[in-house]
Amino acid sequence: MDQGKRRDYRDLVLWQRAIELAADVHQVTLKLPRHETFGMAAQIRRSAVSIPSNIAEGSGRRTTREFIAFLHIARGSLPELKTQLFLAQRVGYLDDADVTTTDSLSDEVGRLLNAVIRGLRRRQMAIL
């Protein structure tokens, strides 16, 4: 992000990859049994949607400090998502192939989140 001028959140590679993750998760949850539509599938989707949503919301806040707080919330949704997918796999609703791509993409989003948080903190410290 440029000093003094924030880019639109849709320009952030982090947000784009998080959207890709949420879309992949949605496709994977279509494989869950019908009786899990309002249970496990809905919970998995909510945690996945939370990630790009918090990135977008945080980018619209007034301060870098607020943005970082929302990035932390997004980062917290990653292990929640991974846990839910693991459980779906463990009970036999999903197989390894269903989870492998999503797991890899969630790792990438986690690395990007950490990098953006570190960069924003550095920028904050340089201003002080």
N, C-alpha and C positions, 0 to 999 in steps of 0.2 A: 504494500500500500504506500502511496506517495505521501510525503510529509504534507500535512495540511489539506490534502484532498483524498478522500476515500473513494476507492473504486466500488462499483456495484458488486454486491455479494455474488452475483452470477458469473462475474469475471474470475472469481477465486477458484483455482484448481482444487483446493480443498473442498469447497462446496460442490463442485462438479463431480468429484469422485464420491462424495457422500451421497449425492443424488443417485449415482450409478449403483452404489451399495443398496440404497433403499429400494430401487427398482429390482435389483437381483433378489433381494430378500422377498419382495412381493411375489416374484415368480416362484421362488422356492416354496413359499407358504401355500401356494395353490396345490401342492402335492400332499398337504396334510389332510387327514380324514375330515369329512364334512362335519362331523360332530365337534370338531375343534375350531370351526369357523369363528365362533364368538369367544373362544377361550384362548388356547395357545396361539393360534394364527393371528388373532387380533393383537395380542400382547407382543408378539414378535414384530409385527408391522409397526406398532406404536414406538417401540424402542428404536427401530431402524429410521423411522420418519423423524424422530426426535433429533437425530444427529444433524442433518442438513438444516432442519428448522431452527435449531439453536445457533448454528453458524450464521444463518441469515438474520435472525433476530439480533444477535450480538453485534453484527456489523452495522446494524441500523441505530445502535445506541450512540450516545453523545461522546462517551469517553473510551479510551483504549482500555482502561481498567474494567469497565462494564463489558466490553467485547471479550476480554480475557475470561471473565467470569462465565459468560455464555459458552465459550470454547471449553471450559472445564466441565460444564454440564453435558455438552456434546460428547466429550471424552468419557464421561461416566456412563453414558448410554452404550458405549462399545462393549464393555464386559457384560453388561446386562443382555445385550443382543447375543453375544457369543454363548452365554450360559443358556439362554432359551433355545438356541439352535442345537447346542449340545444335548439338551434334554430331549428335544424332538428326535434327534438321532438316537439317543440312548434308549428311548421307548419304542424305537423301530418305525417311526413315521418318516424319517429321512435316512438316506444312505450316505456313505462317504462322499460320493461324487456330488451330491446335492449341497453339501456343506463346504467342500474344499475351496471352490471359487469364492464363495461368500466370505469364508474365513480369511483367505488371502487378501481380498479387497478390504476387509475390516482392519487387517493389520496395516495396510497401506494408509488408510484413512487415519488410523491412530498415529502413525509416524508423521503424517502431514500435520495433524492437530498439534503434536508436540513441537514440531518445527515452527509453526505459526505462533504458538504461545511463547516459545523462546525468543523469536524475533521481535514480537511485540513488547516483551519484557525488556529486551535490550534497548529497544527504541525508547521506552519509557525512562530507563535509567540514563540514557544519553541526554534526555531533556532536562532531567533533574540536575 
